[in-house]
Amino acid sequence: AARAQRVKSRESWLRRASGGYGMEVRTQKKFADLLAPPNSRKLLSPYAQKLTAQLVVWVASIVVWGSTLDVMFFLERRSGVFRCNGYCICNYIFGGGSFLFLSFVLYFNYQCEVGRMSREGWFTELNELYMMYALTIWWIPGVALSSNTKNFITSVGETFAYFALFGCVASSFTAYRSLRAEVRKREYLSMLAEEEELSAQNNMSDSAYKGVEAI
């Protein structure tokens, strides 16, 4: 009963430290889902919010690329000549580049979740945060070019370019929160391991003392 109370208090401390969001908690026989929302606030974890924002940018990027391609095909059918100026090429670069970049980021997240990659390697939470910062900077000139009046892009493509930029900002923010939650989780696991080691040492000392008394 005392051990159960200690585990409960540790989990309560972890939830407070993480801001009340659900997160991964490992004990000897427990594995809580990282994506599961807590019962108290009904919100997704920072990790799940990060993945959601990344998926929004991923979809918006392919819409920007596809809308530009649609305009080019329309102009080709109308004039018989495939025209693609510098703005058109930039739409392909920003939309397609962002789509491919985030495809790899989402794939690496999946690989980490299924245990094929480790967050202790090069794809750490901090490096992923830097990737989101870089993608945010990438979309700033992308939005500026898509808003130009000389750009061959539909209103849908221009709107989704803004979605991509705002989604990158949200991805950066949630990636930072996910990083902070991971730091808190590791602090908790370290504290748990130290307490279990201390408890094992105390049990050994008690056993030795009882053995001496029996002699």
C-alpha positions, 0 to 999 in steps of 0.5 A: 500500500505504501509503494502504491501511494508513492507511485501515485504521488510520483505520477501526480508530480509528473502531471503537474510538471508537464502542465497537466498534459498526458505523456509517456510514463514508464514503470516496471509494468506500466506504459501510458499512451503518449498520444492519450489526452488526460481526463482532467483537461481533455486536451491532446499531449504536446507531442500529439499537438506537434504531430497535428500541426506538422500534418497541417503544414504537410497537407498545405504544402502539397496543396500549394504545389498542386494548385500551381500545377493546376494553373500551369496545365490550365494555361497550357490547354488555353494557349498551347504553351506551357508557361512557368515564370520564376514565381511558378518555379518558386511555388514548386520549390517551396511547396514541394520542398516543404512537403518532402521535408515534412514527409521525412520528419513524420516518417522519423517520428513514426520510426521512433514510435515503433522503436526502430529509431531512438531519440538518443540518436541524431533525431532528438527533440531538440534537433526536431525543434530546430527543423521546425524553426528552419521550416518556419523561416523557409515559408516566410519568403514562400508566402511573400512570393505566393502573394505577389500579383504576378504569381500564377497561383489560385486563391486556394494555393495562396490561402494554403501558403498562409496555412503552411506558415501559421502551421510552421509557427504552431509546430515550432511552439508545440515542438518546444512544449514537447521538448520540455515535457520530455525533459520533465519525463526524464527527470521523473524517470531518473528520480524514480530509478534513484528511489528504487535503487535506494529502496533496494539498498534499504531492503538489503540492509534490513535483510542483513540486519535481520540475519545478524539478529537471527544469529 
